[in-house]
Amino acid sequence: MSSKTLPLSDALYQYMLSVSLREPDLARRLREETARMPGAGMQISPEQGQFMSLLIQLMGATRTLEIGVFTGYSTLCTALAMPDDGRVVACDLNKEWTSIAERYWHEAGVADKIDLRLGPAVDTLEMLLMDGRHGTFDFVFIDADKANYLNYYTRALDLVRRGGVIAIDNVFWGGAVCDSTASDPDTNAIRELNNTLHADARIALSMVPIGDGLTLAMKR
């Protein structure tokens, strides 16, 4: 037993992957291609992708929303976890990155599940709300520009159904959130988000120490 989360040494992390990770070969190839790119640090870890896939299956989610696609690893994990009638609305700005994503989505046979919308995500979320999509999404994953995290969360809470889950990545921000000398805009934005969610009675909340910190907020 342990009274707090056990730190992961490199050896323990590799052991965890060896007895837990069931990463499809296609997802592994996408992750490895992304690792050779500039900005590779935006890629989520394979155990986080698997964790979110399990959440989606446990929830029986069929309608999901992703804010921040990058090269599509998390979107691929989501689409593979859903039934044939599942649909993902995926928001991003970068055509170069998402063209890589689309290549793998097609190879995986899940491209028809994914509605990629290129443009500012706040605008896309507003359009979904104007289209009457309030309370229609089962699961939302937020992993985009940190300055807009609160804007994304506010709109996601309107779009997700009661009992649905909003997952928010990078809530540890490499440990900067608890570093009193860190005062850059991104760090402050994540601190503001974390404090806001902690006080938000509309959600049930858990911050999970996986990857760079993943917050799960279930709409009451």
Buried (B, 14 or more C-beta within 10 A) or exposed (E): EEEEEEEEEEEEEEEEBEEEEEBBEBBEEBBEBBEEBEEEEBBBBBBBBBBBBEBBEEBEBBBBBBBBBBBBBBBBBBBBBBEEEBBBBBBBBBEEBBEBBBBBBEEBEBBEBBEBBBEBBBEBBEEBEEEEBEEBBBBBBBBBBBEBBBBBBEBBBBBBBEEBBBBBBBBBBEEBBEEEEBEEEBBBBBBEBBEEBEEBEEBEBEBBBBBBBBBBBBBE
